[in-house]
Amino acid sequence: MSLSRREFLQVLAAASAAGLPIEAGAQAASRADSHFYDLPAFGNLRLLHFTDCHAQLIPSYFREPSVNLGVGEGVNRPPNLVGEHLLRAFGIHPGTRNAHAFTHLNFAQAARRYGKIGGFAHLASLVKKLRAEGPPSMLLDGGDSWQGSATSLWTEGRDMIAASRLLGVEAMTAHWEFTYGQARVTQAVEKELAGQIEFLAQNVKTTDFNDPVFKPYVIRELGGIPVAVIGQAFPYTPIANPRHLIPDWSFGIDEDRLQQLVDEVRAGKGGKAGVQVVVLLSHNGMSVDLKLASRVTGIDAILGGHTHDGVPAPTLVSNARGRTLVTNAGSNGKFLATLDLEVKGGRVTDFRYRLLPVFANLLPADVEMSQLINKIRGSLSRPAGGEAGGE
């Protein structure tokens, strides 16, 4: 992003007023930007997570809310913190890139300075960098990805499935995906996602016999460490979305079944040892996840979505058998969460978490993803066959 002459002079004046030589101030800012996405080496596995992108494939200016009301236990605690209160709680300096990403403060001025945010081409570059430089990793999508743009509507999510496959998503859960109807979701899971993206939702069952509709979890080995990812779709889908689109499926939090699944993957079966890490890929919303973490034991981390809360650090929730990290990774392709875990003696012993803003002017646009986006968005007229960006 280029600065106007007036803005450039304002930056120079601010640097001078701070007692910095002009060259030193500019060089310091440039050095900080060049290392913005450098993460110290830590742990032996990495989980990458984004959520609620709502089919936003290109960078945009996205302002965080100035109000986030909490009630009861939620008052004055994450995720119900905004503005200066959020900066103080998480030790973020005002006027910085992170202050702009996580708050509404001085939005217009900061947006001119720091540029647009998000975009799948820039997200793809960040994913590739973090996967190449870090320990063995897995990329998870928290849902609300196939809905939110004209092309996603016209193609019934085919454009976003194509983008997610190219991005390297390995597992996802869902909410607004269900508004394409049972038949379309089933088709997508069985054909377009098969062999690449696991569609996980332990809490979706048939209304007649209470049978599971989707796979509840997937187990992957990352650096020789077995990791279970359990999917939790939005539990109130039939209330929030048209019921006639999903007449044969029931939803809910299903806390008891979730506990059974956690115990099952921990114990192992069929002669296989149990997993050492359990992650819940959730679309409950952060307040529900905080309560769930206090009641269900054995989950190491909840990677959450739905409420669009960009929370810079996890909340540690105690329960009867330990603690669970609860996170929420914002929305609209604005953030990529990185959870590095240190696993020793068959359990998680430490972690490092970063919720990284995807600044378009700091990350190069990935060539392959740019080509796909240009294909998807190349025409603003409704395609006759509804296949833009599809298979």
C-alpha positions as CSV (number, residue, x, y, z in Angstrom):
1,M,0.0,0.0,0.0
2,S,1.4,3.4,-0.9
3,L,1.1,6.5,1.3
4,S,0.1,9.9,0.2
5,R,2.6,12.7,0.6
6,R,0.7,14.1,3.5
7,E,0.5,10.7,5.3
8,F,4.2,10.2,4.6
9,L,5.1,13.5,6.2
10,Q,2.9,12.6,9.2
11,V,4.8,9.4,9.7
12,L,8.1,11.3,9.5
13,A,6.9,13.8,12.0
14,A,5.8,11.1,14.4
15,A,9.2,9.4,14.2
16,S,11.0,12.7,14.8
17,A,8.7,13.6,17.8
18,A,9.6,10.2,19.3
19,G,13.3,11.1,19.2
20,L,14.1,8.7,16.4
21,P,16.3,9.5,13.5
22,I,14.1,9.4,10.4
23,E,16.2,6.6,8.8
24,A,16.3,4.6,12.0
25,G,12.5,4.8,12.5
26,A,11.8,3.7,8.9
27,Q,14.3,0.9,9.1
28,A,13.0,-0.3,12.4
29,A,9.4,-0.4,11.1
30,S,10.6,-2.2,7.9
31,R,12.6,-4.8,10.0
32,A,9.5,-5.4,12.2
33,D,7.3,-6.0,9.2
34,S,9.8,-8.4,7.6
35,H,9.8,-10.6,10.7
36,F,6.1,-10.2,11.5
37,Y,5.3,-13.9,10.6
38,D,8.5,-15.4,12.0
39,L,7.6,-17.8,14.8
40,P,10.2,-19.2,17.2
41,A,10.6,-22.9,16.9
42,F,8.6,-24.8,19.5
43,G,7.0,-28.1,20.1
44,N,6.6,-31.2,18.0
45,L,3.3,-30.6,16.2
46,R,1.4,-27.6,14.8
47,L,-2.3,-27.0,14.3
48,L,-3.4,-24.3,11.8
49,H,-7.0,-23.1,12.1
50,F,-9.2,-20.5,10.4
51,T,-13.0,-20.2,10.6
52,D,-16.0,-18.2,9.4
53,C,-14.3,-17.0,6.2
54,H,-17.8,-16.7,4.6
55,A,-16.5,-17.1,1.1
56,Q,-14.3,-14.0,1.2
57,L,-11.6,-14.8,-1.3
58,I,-10.1,-11.3,-1.8
59,P,-8.6,-8.9,0.7
60,S,-10.8,-6.3,2.4
61,Y,-11.0,-3.7,5.1
62,F,-12.6,-5.4,8.1
63,R,-13.4,-3.5,11.2
64,E,-13.7,-5.3,14.5
65,P,-16.8,-4.4,16.7
66,S,-16.8,-1.5,19.2
67,V,-19.3,-3.4,21.4
68,N,-19.4,-7.0,22.5
69,L,-21.8,-7.5,25.3
70,G,-21.3,-10.2,27.9
71,V,-23.7,-11.4,30.6
72,G,-23.1,-13.3,33.8
73,E,-19.7,-14.9,33.8
74,G,-18.9,-13.3,30.4
75,V,-18.7,-9.8,31.7
76,N,-15.3,-8.2,31.3
77,R,-13.7,-11.4,30.0
78,P,-12.8,-12.8,26.6
79,P,-14.5,-12.8,24.2
80,N,-16.4,-9.8,25.5
81,L,-13.6,-7.3,25.3
82,V,-13.1,-4.6,22.7
83,G,-10.9,-1.6,22.1
84,E,-8.6,-0.4,24.8
85,H,-9.9,-3.1,27.2
86,L,-8.8,-5.8,24.8
87,L,-5.4,-4.2,24.2
88,R,-4.7,-4.0,28.0
89,A,-5.9,-7.6,28.6
90,F,-3.6,-9.1,26.0
91,G,-0.6,-6.6,26.3
92,I,-1.0,-5.2,22.8
93,H,0.5,-1.8,22.2
94,P,-1.8,0.9,20.8
95,G,-1.1,2.1,17.2
96,T,0.5,-1.2,16.1
97,R,-0.4,-3.6,13.4
98,N,-1.9,-6.0,16.0
99,A,-3.9,-3.2,17.6
100,H,-5.4,-2.4,14.2
101,A,-6.2,-6.1,13.5
102,F,-7.8,-6.8,16.9
103,T,-9.7,-3.6,17.6
104,H,-11.8,-0.9,16.0
105,L,-9.6,1.9,17.3
106,N,-8.7,4.7,14.8
107,F,-9.8,2.3,12.1
108,A,-9.9,4.6,9.1
109,Q,-6.4,6.0,9.8
110,A,-4.9,2.6,10.7
111,A,-6.5,1.0,7.6
112,R,-4.8,3.6,5.4
113,R,-1.5,2.8,7.0
114,Y,-1.7,-1.0,7.2
115,G,-3.8,-1.8,4.2
116,K,-6.3,-4.5,3.5
117,I,-6.5,-7.8,5.3
118,G,-7.3,-11.4,4.4
119,G,-7.7,-12.9,0.9
120,F,-7.1,-16.6,0.1
121,A,-4.1,-15.9,-2.1
122,H,-2.3,-14.2,0.9
123,L,-3.7,-16.8,3.3
124,A,-2.2,-19.5,1.1
125,S,1.2,-17.9,1.3
126,L,1.1,-17.8,5.0
127,V,-0.1,-21.4,5.3
128,K,2.8,-22.6,3.1
129,K,5.3,-20.6,5.1
130,L,4.1,-21.9,8.5
131,R,3.9,-25.5,7.3
132,A,7.4,-25.3,5.7
133,E,9.1,-23.7,8.7
134,G,7.3,-25.5,11.6
135,P,6.8,-29.0,12.9
136,P,4.4,-31.5,11.2
137,S,1.1,-29.8,10.9
138,M,-2.6,-30.0,10.0
139,L,-4.9,-27.3,8.6
140,L,-8.4,-27.1,10.0
141,D,-11.4,-25.1,8.8
142,G,-14.0,-24.3,11.5
143,G,-16.9,-23.9,9.0
144,D,-19.0,-21.1,7.5
145,S,-16.7,-21.3,4.5
146,W,-19.0,-22.2,1.6
147,Q,-21.5,-19.2,2.0
148,G,-21.2,-15.5,1.9
149,S,-20.5,-14.4,-1.7
150,A,-22.4,-14.3,-5.0
151,T,-20.1,-17.0,-6.6
152,S,-20.5,-19.3,-3.6
153,L,-24.3,-18.9,-3.9
154,W,-24.3,-19.5,-7.7
155,T,-22.1,-22.6,-7.4
156,E,-23.6,-23.9,-4.2
157,G,-20.2,-23.7,-2.5
158,R,-18.2,-25.4,-5.3
159,D,-15.9,-22.4,-5.7
160,M,-15.0,-22.5,-2.0
161,I,-14.5,-26.2,-2.0
162,A,-12.0,-25.8,-4.8
163,A,-10.2,-23.0,-2.9
164,S,-10.1,-25.0,0.3
165,R,-8.7,-28.0,-1.5
166,L,-6.0,-25.9,-3.0
167,L,-5.3,-24.3,0.4
168,G,-4.7,-27.7,1.8
169,V,-7.5,-27.9,4.3
170,E,-7.6,-31.4,5.9
171,A,-10.7,-31.3,8.1
172,M,-13.7,-29.1,8.6
173,T,-17.0,-28.7,10.4
174,A,-20.0,-26.7,9.3
175,H,-22.9,-24.4,9.9
176,W,-24.0,-22.2,6.9
177,E,-22.9,-25.0,4.6
178,F,-26.2,-26.7,5.5
179,T,-28.3,-24.0,3.9
180,Y,-27.5,-25.6,0.5
181,G,-29.7,-28.5,1.7
182,Q,-29.2,-32.1,2.7
183,A,-28.7,-33.4,-0.9
184,R,-26.1,-30.8,-1.8
185,V,-24.1,-31.3,1.4
186,T,-24.1,-35.0,1.0
187,Q,-23.0,-34.7,-2.6
188,A,-20.1,-32.4,-1.6
189,V,-18.9,-34.7,1.2
190,E,-19.1,-37.9,-0.8
191,K,-17.6,-36.5,-4.1
192,E,-15.9,-33.2,-3.8
193,L,-14.3,-33.5,-0.4
194,A,-13.6,-37.3,-0.6
195,G,-10.0,-38.2,-0.2
196,Q,-8.8,-34.7,0.8
197,I,-11.0,-32.9,3.3
198,E,-12.7,-34.7,6.2
199,F,-16.2,-33.3,7.0
200,L,-16.6,-33.8,10.8
201,A,-19.7,-33.4,12.9
202,Q,-20.3,-35.7,15.8
203,N,-23.5,-33.9,16.8
204,V,-25.6,-34.3,13.6
205,K,-27.9,-37.4,13.6
206,T,-30.9,-38.6,11.7
207,T,-34.2,-37.6,13.1
208,D,-35.8,-41.1,12.7
209,F,-33.2,-43.5,14.2
210,N,-30.7,-41.1,15.8
211,D,-27.9,-42.5,13.6
212,P,-24.8,-40.4,12.9
213,V,-24.9,-38.6,9.6
214,F,-21.2,-37.7,9.3
215,K,-17.9,-39.0,10.5
216,P,-17.4,-37.8,14.2
217,Y,-13.6,-37.6,14.2
218,V,-10.4,-38.3,12.3
219,I,-7.1,-39.5,13.7
220,R,-3.8,-38.4,12.1
221,E,-0.2,-38.9,13.1
222,L,1.8,-35.7,13.2
223,G,5.5,-36.4,13.7
224,G,4.6,-39.8,15.0
225,I,2.1,-38.4,17.5
226,P,-1.5,-39.6,17.1
227,V,-3.9,-36.6,17.2
228,A,-7.7,-36.9,17.2
229,V,-9.8,-34.0,15.7
230,I,-13.5,-34.2,16.7
231,G,-16.0,-32.1,14.7
232,Q,-18.8,-30.1,16.3
233,A,-21.2,-28.4,13.9
234,F,-23.3,-25.5,14.9
235,P,-25.8,-27.1,17.4
236,Y,-28.7,-24.7,16.7
237,T,-28.7,-24.9,12.9
238,P,-32.4,-25.9,12.7
239,I,-33.3,-22.8,14.7
240,A,-31.0,-20.3,13.0
241,N,-31.5,-21.6,9.5
242,P,-34.5,-22.8,7.5
243,R,-35.6,-26.2,8.8
244,H,-37.0,-27.4,5.5
245,L,-33.5,-27.5,4.1
246,I,-32.4,-30.2,6.6
247,P,-35.7,-32.0,7.5
248,D,-34.1,-35.3,8.3
249,W,-31.2,-34.2,10.4
250,S,-31.1,-33.3,14.1
251,F,-28.5,-31.1,15.8
252,G,-27.5,-30.3,19.4
253,I,-24.5,-29.9,21.6
254,D,-24.6,-33.6,22.5
255,E,-22.2,-33.3,25.5
256,D,-22.6,-36.9,26.6
257,R,-21.7,-38.3,23.2
258,L,-18.8,-35.9,22.9
259,Q,-17.4,-37.2,26.2
260,Q,-17.8,-40.8,25.0
261,L,-15.9,-40.0,21.9
262,V,-13.1,-38.3,23.8
263,D,-12.8,-41.3,26.1
264,E,-12.9,-43.7,23.0
265,V,-10.0,-42.0,21.2
266,R,-8.0,-41.7,24.4
267,A,-8.4,-45.4,25.1
268,G,-7.8,-46.7,21.6
269,K,-9.5,-49.7,20.0
270,G,-8.8,-52.6,17.8
271,G,-5.4,-53.1,19.3
272,K,-4.3,-49.6,18.6
273,A,-3.0,-47.3,21.3
274,G,-5.0,-44.2,22.2
275,V,-4.2,-40.8,20.9
276,Q,-2.0,-38.3,22.8
277,V,-3.8,-35.1,21.7
278,V,-7.5,-34.4,21.4
279,V,-8.8,-31.3,19.6
280,L,-12.4,-30.2,19.2
281,L,-13.0,-28.3,16.0
282,S,-16.0,-26.4,17.0
283,H,-18.7,-24.1,15.6
284,N,-20.5,-23.6,18.9
285,G,-19.5,-20.0,19.6
286,M,-16.9,-19.1,22.2
287,S,-19.3,-18.7,25.2
288,V,-20.7,-22.2,24.6
289,D,-17.2,-23.6,24.2
290,L,-16.1,-22.1,27.5
291,K,-18.9,-23.8,29.3
292,L,-18.4,-27.1,27.4
293,A,-14.7,-27.1,28.3
294,S,-15.6,-27.0,32.0
295,R,-17.9,-30.0,31.7
296,V,-16.2,-32.4,29.2
297,T,-12.8,-33.7,30.2
298,G,-9.9,-35.0,28.1
299,I,-9.9,-32.3,25.4
300,D,-6.6,-30.5,25.0
301,A,-7.8,-27.6,22.9
302,I,-11.1,-26.3,21.4
303,L,-10.5,-24.5,18.1
304,G,-13.7,-22.4,18.0
305,G,-15.7,-20.4,15.6
306,H,-19.2,-19.0,14.8
307,T,-19.1,-15.8,16.9
308,H,-16.4,-14.2,14.8
309,D,-14.3,-13.4,17.9
310,G,-10.7,-12.6,17.2
311,V,-9.2,-13.5,20.5
312,P,-5.4,-13.1,20.7
313,A,-4.7,-15.8,23.3
314,P,-6.5,-18.9,24.5
315,T,-8.6,-19.1,27.7
316,L,-7.5,-21.9,30.0
317,V,-10.6,-23.6,31.4
318,S,-10.3,-26.0,34.4
319,N,-12.4,-29.2,34.6
320,A,-12.6,-32.3,36.6
321,R,-9.5,-33.9,35.0
322,G,-7.4,-31.1,33.8
323,R,-7.5,-28.0,31.7
324,T,-8.6,-27.2,28.1
325,L,-7.5,-24.3,25.9
326,V,-10.4,-22.5,24.3
327,T,-9.8,-20.3,21.3
328,N,-11.7,-18.4,18.6
329,A,-10.1,-17.3,15.4
330,G,-12.2,-14.4,14.0
331,S,-13.8,-14.3,10.6
332,N,-13.7,-13.3,6.9
333,G,-10.2,-14.8,6.3
334,K,-8.7,-12.1,8.5
335,F,-6.7,-14.5,10.8
336,L,-4.9,-17.7,10.8
337,A,-4.4,-19.4,14.2
338,T,-1.3,-21.3,15.0
339,L,-1.2,-23.7,17.9
340,D,2.2,-25.3,18.5
341,L,2.1,-28.2,21.0
342,E,4.8,-29.9,22.9
343,V,3.9,-33.5,23.6
344,K,6.0,-35.6,26.0
345,G,5.2,-38.8,27.8
346,G,1.9,-39.2,25.9
347,R,0.4,-35.9,26.8
348,V,0.5,-32.2,26.0
349,T,3.0,-30.5,28.3
350,D,3.2,-27.0,26.9
351,F,1.9,-24.8,24.0
352,R,2.4,-21.6,22.1
353,Y,-0.5,-19.9,20.4
354,R,-0.6,-17.0,17.9
355,L,-3.6,-15.6,16.1
356,L,-1.9,-14.1,13.1
357,P,-3.6,-11.3,11.1
358,V,-3.4,-11.9,7.3
359,F,-2.0,-8.6,6.1
360,A,-2.2,-8.5,2.3
361,N,0.7,-6.0,2.0
362,L,3.0,-8.2,4.1
363,L,2.3,-11.5,2.4
364,P,2.8,-12.2,-1.3
365,A,-0.2,-13.5,-3.2
366,D,0.2,-17.2,-4.0
367,V,0.3,-17.7,-7.7
368,E,-1.8,-20.8,-7.9
369,M,-4.5,-19.5,-5.6
370,S,-4.6,-16.1,-7.5
371,Q,-5.2,-18.0,-10.7
372,L,-8.1,-19.9,-9.2
373,I,-9.6,-16.8,-7.7
374,N,-9.3,-15.0,-11.0
375,K,-11.2,-17.9,-12.6
376,I,-13.9,-17.9,-9.9
377,R,-14.3,-14.1,-9.9
378,G,-13.5,-13.5,-13.6
379,S,-17.2,-12.9,-14.4
380,L,-19.7,-11.2,-12.2
381,S,-22.6,-12.5,-14.2
382,R,-24.3,-15.6,-13.0
383,P,-22.9,-18.7,-14.7
384,A,-25.3,-20.8,-16.7
385,G,-24.1,-24.1,-15.4
386,G,-23.3,-23.0,-11.8
387,E,-19.8,-24.5,-12.0
388,A,-17.5,-21.5,-11.6
389,G,-14.4,-22.7,-9.8
390,G,-15.8,-26.2,-9.4
391,E,-14.5,-29.6,-10.3
